[in-house]
Amino acid sequence: MEIETLYTEYLSPLYNASIYSSLRSYNLPILIRSMKQSSSWANGELNAMVLLKSNEKQIVLTALPEGTEIDSFQLNDSVTFQIIEGKLRFHSRGESIVISKDQLLTLHDNIKYSLISMEETVFLLIIAGGILRSEIK
């Protein structure tokens, strides 16, 4: 698994730290292309890039090859998955749903769940108010 911290070359041209220090704009297609050109992606591994990290919130751009399984336990106030490309099967409490491109799933309970990528999948993981524990299979 490869986790990268965002570098300014991936920021949108709209970003100017001296003027807009609290604003961030990201060019997701460029970031995703870069992630899919990495050695970890070529080896069929999960690839994640931290876009924002603070005490209150984390935003992680995540790319999963087809068939990647993740078991997690939410220890947060809220976890949100926004699917940019592909499909994920979300399973919790004996039920499963499929979330796909342009869909959003939010969890507000501390629960165990698993995700399986049904095809190459890219999503934003937004974690508010805590931590997320995951195991990749």
N, CA and C atoms as an extended XYZ file, in Angstrom:
411
Properties=species:S:1:pos:R:3:atomname:S:1:resname:S:1:resid:I:1 pbc="F F F"
N         0.852       -1.180        0.000 N   MET     1
C         0.000        0.000        0.000 CA  MET     1
C         0.892        1.235        0.000 C   MET     1
N         0.548        2.180       -0.822 N   GLU     2
C         1.315        3.413       -0.922 CA  GLU     2
C         0.427        4.577       -0.496 C   GLU     2
N         0.905        5.336        0.469 N   ILE     3
C         0.169        6.517        0.904 CA  ILE     3
C         1.069        7.717        0.690 C   ILE     3
N         0.562        8.702       -0.040 N   GLU     4
C         1.338        9.892       -0.354 CA  GLU     4
C         0.688       11.110        0.271 C   GLU     4
N         1.505       12.075        0.614 N   THR     5
C         0.988       13.362        1.035 CA  THR     5
C         0.984       14.269       -0.176 C   THR     5
N        -0.033       15.070       -0.295 N   LEU     6
C        -0.209       15.922       -1.459 CA  LEU     6
C         0.897       16.956       -1.564 C   LEU     6
N         1.401       17.130       -2.761 N   TYR     7
C         2.392       18.158       -3.036 CA  TYR     7
C         1.740       19.269       -3.852 C   TYR     7
N         2.285       20.469       -3.779 N   THR     8
C         1.653       21.628       -4.409 CA  THR     8
C         1.540       21.511       -5.927 C   THR     8
N         2.318       20.674       -6.591 N   GLU     9
C         2.209       20.539       -8.042 CA  GLU     9
C         0.861       19.972       -8.459 C   GLU     9
N         0.138       19.340       -7.548 N   TYR    10
C        -1.172       18.780       -7.859 CA  TYR    10
C        -2.304       19.750       -7.551 C   TYR    10
N        -1.979       20.885       -7.011 N   LEU    11
C        -3.001       21.866       -6.698 CA  LEU    11
C        -3.448       22.574       -7.959 C   LEU    11
N        -4.670       22.981       -7.946 N   SER    12
C        -5.221       23.721       -9.073 CA  SER    12
C        -4.485       25.045       -9.237 C   SER    12
N        -4.436       25.595      -10.452 N   PRO    13
C        -3.824       26.913      -10.657 CA  PRO    13
C        -4.527       28.010       -9.855 C   PRO    13
N        -5.739       27.729       -9.383 N   LEU    14
C        -6.466       28.725       -8.588 CA  LEU    14
C        -5.854       28.911       -7.204 C   LEU    14
N        -5.039       27.954       -6.772 N   TYR    15
C        -4.481       28.000       -5.433 CA  TYR    15
C        -3.304       28.970       -5.365 C   TYR    15
N        -3.378       29.921       -4.456 N   ASN    16
C        -2.296       30.866       -4.214 CA  ASN    16
C        -2.165       31.009       -2.706 C   ASN    16
N        -1.145       30.373       -2.136 N   ALA    17
C        -1.013       30.298       -0.686 CA  ALA    17
C        -0.953       31.662       -0.017 C   ALA    17
N        -0.369       32.651       -0.667 N   SER    18
C        -0.240       33.952       -0.029 CA  SER    18
C        -1.579       34.680        0.087 C   SER    18
N        -2.508       34.402       -0.821 N   ILE    19
C        -3.797       35.084       -0.807 CA  ILE    19
C        -4.886       34.224       -0.172 C   ILE    19
N        -4.916       32.947       -0.531 N   TYR    20
C        -6.006       32.070       -0.113 CA  TYR    20
C        -5.491       30.953        0.792 C   TYR    20
N        -4.847       31.278        1.880 N   SER    21
C        -4.196       30.268        2.707 CA  SER    21
C        -5.169       29.250        3.283 C   SER    21
N        -6.437       29.577        3.407 N   SER    22
C        -7.388       28.613        3.954 CA  SER    22
C        -8.185       27.900        2.864 C   SER    22
N        -7.930       28.207        1.588 N   LEU    23
C        -8.626       27.562        0.496 CA  LEU    23
C        -7.720       26.553       -0.189 C   LEU    23
N        -8.287       25.401       -0.528 N   ARG    24
C        -7.543       24.388       -1.274 CA  ARG    24
C        -8.411       23.932       -2.431 C   ARG    24
N        -7.819       23.811       -3.594 N   SER    25
C        -8.504       23.306       -4.770 CA  SER    25
C        -7.608       22.231       -5.378 C   SER    25
N        -8.190       21.071       -5.699 N   TYR    26
C        -7.417       19.952       -6.206 CA  TYR    26
C        -7.900       19.551       -7.590 C   TYR    26
N        -6.988       19.195       -8.451 N   ASN    27
C        -7.320       18.702       -9.772 CA  ASN    27
C        -7.379       17.179       -9.686 C   ASN    27
N        -8.574       16.649       -9.416 N   LEU    28
C        -8.714       15.213       -9.184 CA  LEU    28
C        -8.290       14.355      -10.370 C   LEU    28
N        -8.630       14.704      -11.610 N   PRO    29
C        -8.165       13.860      -12.721 CA  PRO    29
C        -6.635       13.731      -12.783 C   PRO    29
N        -5.909       14.803      -12.511 N   ILE    30
C        -4.440       14.737      -12.510 CA  ILE    30
C        -3.944       13.881      -11.352 C   ILE    30
N        -4.531       14.045      -10.182 N   LEU    31
C        -4.141       13.242       -9.022 CA  LEU    31
C        -4.392       11.753       -9.280 C   LEU    31
N        -5.549       11.439       -9.821 N   ILE    32
C        -5.897       10.041      -10.091 CA  ILE    32
C        -4.954        9.449      -11.130 C   ILE    32
N        -4.662       10.184      -12.174 N   ARG    33
C        -3.727        9.717      -13.205 CA  ARG    33
C        -2.358        9.431      -12.583 C   ARG    33
N        -1.890       10.322      -11.712 N   SER    34
C        -0.615       10.126      -11.039 CA  SER    34
C        -0.632        8.870      -10.166 C   SER    34
N        -1.717        8.654       -9.439 N   MET    35
C        -1.827        7.476       -8.577 CA  MET    35
C        -1.795        6.191       -9.399 C   MET    35
N        -2.448        6.211      -10.558 N   LYS    36
C        -2.515        5.015      -11.390 CA  LYS    36
C        -1.222        4.757      -12.162 C   LYS    36
N        -0.288        5.699      -12.112 N   GLN    37
C         1.020        5.510      -12.735 CA  GLN    37
C         2.072        5.083      -11.715 C   GLN    37
N         1.671        4.925      -10.455 N   SER    38
C         2.621        4.576       -9.390 CA  SER    38
C         2.997        3.097       -9.439 C   SER    38
N         4.104        2.763       -8.796 N   SER    39
C         4.556        1.370       -8.749 CA  SER    39
C         3.604        0.510       -7.929 C   SER    39
N         3.005        1.055       -6.871 N   SER    40
C         2.070        0.261       -6.067 CA  SER    40
C         0.844       -0.119       -6.892 C   SER    40
N         0.338        0.811       -7.712 N   TRP    41
C        -0.819        0.508       -8.559 CA  TRP    41
C        -0.440       -0.565       -9.584 C   TRP    41
N         0.760       -0.465      -10.155 N   ALA    42
C         1.224       -1.458      -11.126 CA  ALA    42
C         1.317       -2.844      -10.491 C   ALA    42
N         1.571       -2.895       -9.173 N   ASN    43
C         1.650       -4.158       -8.441 CA  ASN    43
C         0.293       -4.614       -7.919 C   ASN    43
N        -0.785       -3.897       -8.262 N   GLY    44
C        -2.123       -4.283       -7.847 CA  GLY    44
C        -2.460       -3.938       -6.413 C   GLY    44
N        -1.816       -2.900       -5.886 N   GLU    45
C        -2.034       -2.511       -4.493 CA  GLU    45
C        -2.890       -1.253       -4.389 C   GLU    45
N        -3.541       -1.111       -3.256 N   LEU    46
C        -4.266        0.109       -2.919 CA  LEU    46
C        -3.315        1.291       -2.964 C   LEU    46
N        -3.805        2.436       -3.378 N   ASN    47
C        -3.002        3.659       -3.406 CA  ASN    47
C        -3.849        4.757       -2.788 C   ASN    47
N        -3.290        5.482       -1.836 N   ALA    48
C        -4.038        6.543       -1.159 CA  ALA    48
C        -3.188        7.797       -1.049 C   ALA    48
N        -3.839        8.951       -1.149 N   MET    49
C        -3.164       10.239       -1.062 CA  MET    49
C        -3.935       11.124       -0.086 C   MET    49
N        -3.264       11.606        0.939 N   VAL    50
C        -3.887       12.479        1.928 CA  VAL    50
C        -3.991       13.885        1.339 C   VAL    50
N        -5.220       14.378        1.203 N   LEU    51
C        -5.438       15.725        0.683 CA  LEU    51
C        -5.540       16.745        1.808 C   LEU    51
N        -6.093       16.331        2.939 N   LEU    52
C        -6.252       17.217        4.089 CA  LEU    52
C        -6.161       16.396        5.354 C   LEU    52
N        -5.414       16.904        6.322 N   LYS    53
C        -5.318       16.224        7.609 CA  LYS    53
C        -5.309       17.279        8.699 C   LYS    53
N        -6.310       17.233        9.564 N   SER    54
C        -6.383       18.119       10.718 CA  SER    54
C        -6.945       17.316       11.880 C   SER    54
N        -7.028       17.920       13.048 N   ASN    55
C        -7.596       17.230       14.205 CA  ASN    55
C        -9.067       16.905       13.999 C   ASN    55
N        -9.763       17.712       13.228 N   GLU    56
C       -11.200       17.551       13.047 CA  GLU    56
C       -11.583       16.720       11.832 C   GLU    56
N       -10.711       16.681       10.808 N   LYS    57
C       -11.111       16.064        9.551 CA  LYS    57
C        -9.907       15.552        8.774 C   LYS    57
N       -10.137       14.468        8.042 N   GLN    58
C        -9.153       13.971        7.085 CA  GLN    58
C        -9.879       13.704        5.772 C   GLN    58
N        -9.225       14.030        4.667 N   ILE    59
C        -9.755       13.703        3.350 CA  ILE    59
C        -8.666       12.928        2.624 C   ILE    59
N        -9.019       11.726        2.181 N   VAL    60
C        -8.053       10.840        1.550 CA  VAL    60
C        -8.605       10.392        0.198 C   VAL    60
N        -7.835       10.631       -0.850 N   LEU    61
C        -8.175       10.131       -2.179 CA  LEU    61
C        -7.616        8.716       -2.259 C   LEU    61
N        -8.483        7.749       -2.555 N   THR    62
C        -8.104        6.339       -2.508 CA  THR    62
C        -8.428        5.655       -3.824 C   THR    62
N        -7.471        4.888       -4.340 N   ALA    63
C        -7.659        4.114       -5.572 CA  ALA    63
C        -7.466        2.639       -5.246 C   ALA    63
N        -8.453        1.827       -5.618 N   LEU    64
C        -8.415        0.394       -5.338 CA  LEU    64
C        -8.458       -0.400       -6.635 C   LEU    64
N        -7.538       -1.341       -6.815 N   PRO    65
C        -7.664       -2.257       -7.952 CA  PRO    65
C        -8.900       -3.152       -7.751 C   PRO    65
N        -9.399       -3.727       -8.816 N   GLU    66
C       -10.546       -4.633       -8.720 CA  GLU    66
C       -10.248       -5.766       -7.748 C   GLU    66
N       -11.229       -6.103       -6.921 N   GLY    67
C       -11.104       -7.227       -5.994 CA  GLY    67
C       -10.443       -6.911       -4.667 C   GLY    67
N       -10.078       -5.666       -4.410 N   THR    68
C        -9.463       -5.300       -3.134 CA  THR    68
C       -10.514       -5.344       -2.034 C   THR    68
N       -10.181       -5.992       -0.915 N   GLU    69
C       -11.078       -6.081        0.235 CA  GLU    69
C       -10.496       -5.304        1.402 C   GLU    69
N       -11.339       -4.544        2.074 N   ILE    70
C       -10.923       -3.785        3.248 CA  ILE    70
C       -11.933       -4.035        4.358 C   ILE    70
N       -11.442       -4.464        5.522 N   ASP    71
C       -12.277       -4.586        6.716 CA  ASP    71
C       -11.952       -3.403        7.607 C   ASP    71
N       -12.983       -2.691        8.069 N   SER    72
C       -12.767       -1.483        8.870 CA  SER    72
C       -13.704       -1.424       10.056 C   SER    72
N       -13.310       -0.608       11.002 N   PHE    73
C       -14.154       -0.280       12.133 CA  PHE    73
C       -14.126        1.223       12.283 C   PHE    73
N       -15.285        1.813       12.261 N   GLN    74
C       -15.393        3.266       12.359 CA  GLN    74
C       -15.387        3.685       13.825 C   GLN    74
N       -14.436        4.534       14.176 N   LEU    75
C       -14.346        5.084       15.522 CA  LEU    75
C       -14.549        6.592       15.481 C   LEU    75
N       -15.356        7.062       14.550 N   ASN    76
C       -15.483        8.485       14.285 CA  ASN    76
C       -16.915        8.935       14.474 C   ASN    76
N       -17.094       10.243       14.397 N   ASP    77
C       -18.438       10.790       14.367 CA  ASP    77
C       -19.071       10.535       13.007 C   ASP    77
N       -18.250       10.563       11.950 N   SER    78
C       -18.787       10.413       10.599 CA  SER    78
C       -17.695        9.970        9.634 C   SER    78
N       -18.059        9.064        8.732 N   VAL    79
C       -17.191        8.647        7.633 CA  VAL    79
C       -18.029        8.725        6.366 C   VAL    79
N       -17.460        9.334        5.320 N   THR    80
C       -18.172        9.476        4.056 CA  THR    80
C       -17.307        8.948        2.932 C   THR    80
N       -17.940        8.195        2.025 N   PHE    81
C       -17.297        7.691        0.823 CA  PHE    81
C       -17.977        8.347       -0.364 C   PHE    81
N       -17.212        9.044       -1.196 N   GLN    82
C       -17.746        9.620       -2.426 CA  GLN    82
C       -17.043        8.926       -3.585 C   GLN    82
N       -17.799        8.170       -4.358 N   ILE    83
C       -17.226        7.382       -5.439 CA  ILE    83
C       -17.013        8.274       -6.661 C   ILE    83
N       -15.780        8.304       -7.138 N   ILE    84
C       -15.424        9.100       -8.311 CA  ILE    84
C       -15.408        8.223       -9.558 C   ILE    84
N       -14.883        7.006       -9.421 N   GLU    85
C       -14.836        6.023      -10.514 CA  GLU    85
C       -15.101        4.655       -9.912 C   GLU    85
N       -15.778        3.788      -10.663 N   GLY    86
C       -15.917        2.396      -10.257 CA  GLY    86
C       -17.098        2.097       -9.360 C   GLY    86
N       -16.987        0.927       -8.651 N   LYS    87
C       -18.052        0.443       -7.775 CA  LYS    87
C       -17.454       -0.224       -6.538 C   LYS    87
N       -18.095       -0.004       -5.397 N   LEU    88
C       -17.734       -0.669       -4.147 CA  LEU    88
C       -18.945       -1.412       -3.607 C   LEU    88
N       -18.708       -2.616       -3.104 N   ARG    89
C       -19.749       -3.324       -2.360 CA  ARG    89
C       -19.460       -3.061       -0.889 C   ARG    89
N       -20.428       -2.455       -0.223 N   PHE    90
C       -20.334       -2.123        1.196 CA  PHE    90
C       -21.161       -3.148        1.962 C   PHE    90
N       -20.551       -3.778        2.993 N   HIS    91
C       -21.243       -4.800        3.759 CA  HIS    91
C       -21.128       -4.479        5.249 C   HIS    91
N       -22.283       -4.484        5.934 N   SER    92
C       -22.314       -4.263        7.376 CA  SER    92
C       -23.608       -4.821        7.949 C   SER    92
N       -23.505       -5.382        9.131 N   ARG    93
C       -24.686       -5.867        9.865 CA  ARG    93
C       -25.556       -6.799        9.021 C   ARG    93
N       -24.898       -7.675        8.253 N   GLY    94
C       -25.614       -8.669        7.471 CA  GLY    94
C       -26.270       -8.155        6.200 C   GLY    94
N       -26.029       -6.909        5.848 N   GLU    95
C       -26.608       -6.339        4.633 CA  GLU    95
C       -25.500       -5.802        3.733 C   GLU    95
N       -25.772       -5.807        2.419 N   SER    96
C       -24.820       -5.272        1.446 CA  SER    96
C       -25.525       -4.306        0.509 C   SER    96
N       -24.786       -3.272        0.108 N   ILE    97
C       -25.261       -2.376       -0.939 CA  ILE    97
C       -24.078       -2.083       -1.856 C   ILE    97
N       -24.379       -1.711       -3.082 N   VAL    98
C       -23.338       -1.318       -4.028 CA  VAL    98
C       -23.443        0.185       -4.206 C   VAL    98
N       -22.306        0.857       -4.066 N   ILE    99
C       -22.245        2.286       -4.344 CA  ILE    99
C       -21.316        2.469       -5.540 C   ILE    99
N       -21.715        3.329       -6.448 N   SER   100
C       -20.952        3.484       -7.682 CA  SER   100
C       -20.723        4.957       -8.001 C   SER   100
N       -20.100        5.187       -9.150 N   LYS   101
C       -19.707        6.529       -9.572 CA  LYS   101
C       -20.814        7.545       -9.293 C   LYS   101
N       -20.402        8.675       -8.754 N   ASP   102
C       -21.276        9.803       -8.444 CA  ASP   102
C       -22.199        9.568       -7.253 C   ASP   102
N       -21.987        8.475       -6.505 N   GLN   103
C       -22.794        8.233       -5.309 CA  GLN   103
C       -21.973        8.506       -4.065 C   GLN   103
N       -22.696        8.738       -2.981 N   LEU   104
C       -22.102        9.100       -1.700 CA  LEU   104
C       -22.719        8.221       -0.626 C   LEU   104
N       -21.900        7.709        0.286 N   LEU   105
C       -22.373        6.923        1.424 CA  LEU   105
C       -21.782        7.530        2.684 C   LEU   105
N       -22.621        7.792        3.679 N   THR   106
C       -22.165        8.358        4.943 CA  THR   106
C       -22.558        7.438        6.085 C   THR   106
N       -21.621        7.207        7.002 N   LEU   107
C       -21.866        6.414        8.211 CA  LEU   107
C       -21.782        7.335        9.421 C   LEU   107
N       -22.752        7.200       10.300 N   HIS   108
C       -22.744        8.015       11.511 CA  HIS   108
C       -22.688        7.172       12.777 C   HIS   108
N       -22.582        5.848       12.639 N   ASP   109
C       -22.496        4.953       13.791 CA  ASP   109
C       -21.115        4.333       13.858 C   ASP   109
N       -20.702        3.960       15.049 N   ASN   110
C       -19.450        3.231       15.214 CA  ASN   110
C       -19.736        1.766       14.905 C   ASN   110
N       -19.412        1.332       13.688 N   ILE   111
C       -19.740       -0.021       13.252 CA  ILE   111
C       -18.575       -0.658       12.505 C   ILE   111
N       -18.604       -1.989       12.479 N   LYS   112
C       -17.677       -2.741       11.639 CA  LYS   112
C       -18.296       -2.866       10.270 C   LYS   112
N       -17.465       -2.765        9.250 N   TYR   113
C       -17.950       -2.918        7.879 CA  TYR   113
C       -16.816       -3.398        7.003 C   TYR   113
N       -17.168       -3.849        5.809 N   SER   114
C       -16.150       -4.228        4.834 CA  SER   114
C       -16.522       -3.633        3.491 C   SER   114
N       -15.486       -3.411        2.693 N   LEU   115
C       -15.636       -2.888        1.336 CA  LEU   115
C       -14.918       -3.830        0.387 C   LEU   115
N       -15.511       -4.054       -0.771 N   ILE   116
C       -14.858       -4.822       -1.825 CA  ILE   116
C       -15.012       -4.035       -3.118 C   ILE   116
N       -13.892       -3.787       -3.804 N   SER   117
C       -13.975       -3.081       -5.083 CA  SER   117
C       -14.401       -4.076       -6.156 C   SER   117
N       -15.486       -3.749       -6.834 N   MET   118
C       -16.033       -4.642       -7.858 CA  MET   118
C       -15.365       -4.416       -9.213 C   MET   118
N       -14.645       -3.321       -9.327 N   GLU   119
C       -13.837       -2.962      -10.489 CA  GLU   119
C       -12.844       -1.924       -9.983 C   GLU   119
N       -11.931       -1.471      -10.826 N   GLU   120
C       -11.038       -0.389      -10.399 CA  GLU   120
C       -11.911        0.733       -9.862 C   GLU   120
N       -11.603        1.191       -8.657 N   THR   121
C       -12.453        2.181       -7.993 CA  THR   121
C       -11.613        3.277       -7.371 C   THR   121
N       -12.075        4.509       -7.522 N   VAL   122
C       -11.441        5.668       -6.895 CA  VAL   122
C       -12.521        6.381       -6.086 C   VAL   122
N       -12.186        6.714       -4.838 N   PHE   123
C       -13.150        7.426       -4.008 CA  PHE   123
C       -12.448        8.390       -3.066 C   PHE   123
N       -13.222        9.376       -2.615 N   LEU   124
C       -12.779       10.256       -1.551 CA  LEU   124
C       -13.290        9.680       -0.247 C   LEU   124
N       -12.403        9.535        0.717 N   LEU   125
C       -12.757        9.099        2.061 CA  LEU   125
C       -12.653       10.323        2.956 C   LEU   125
N       -13.759       10.716        3.556 N   ILE   126
C       -13.792       11.895        4.424 CA  ILE   126
C       -14.080       11.409        5.830 C   ILE   126
N       -13.128       11.632        6.731 N   ILE   127
C       -13.219       11.152        8.104 CA  ILE   127
C       -13.329       12.361        9.023 C   ILE   127
N       -14.402       12.405        9.798 N   ALA   128
C       -14.614       13.537       10.707 CA  ALA   128
C       -14.614       13.058       12.152 C   ALA   128
N       -13.885       13.791       12.997 N   GLY   129
C       -13.960       13.592       14.437 CA  GLY   129
C       -13.399       12.305       14.987 C   GLY   129
N       -12.321       11.770       14.468 N   GLY   130
C       -11.752       10.568       15.061 CA  GLY   130
C       -10.810        9.858       14.128 C   GLY   130
N       -10.803        8.510       14.262 N   ILE   131
C        -9.885        7.698       13.466 CA  ILE   131
C       -10.654        6.556       12.818 C   ILE   131
N       -10.010        5.924       11.873 N   LEU   132
C       -10.578        4.790       11.157 CA  LEU   132
C        -9.542        3.685       11.208 C   LEU   132
N        -9.938        2.497       11.594 N   ARG   133
C        -9.019        1.363       11.619 CA  ARG   133
C        -9.390        0.428       10.491 C   ARG   133
N        -8.393        0.064        9.673 N   SER   134
C        -8.654       -0.749        8.488 CA  SER   134
C        -7.638       -1.873        8.364 C   SER   134
N        -8.092       -2.944        7.739 N   GLU   135
C        -7.228       -4.062        7.384 CA  GLU   135
C        -7.489       -4.383        5.926 C   GLU   135
N        -6.428       -4.356        5.127 N   ILE   136
C        -6.544       -4.628        3.694 CA  ILE   136
C        -6.200       -6.082        3.458 C   ILE   136
N        -7.019       -6.758        2.660 N   LYS   137
C        -6.780       -8.178        2.375 CA  LYS   137
C        -6.219       -8.350        0.995 C   LYS   137
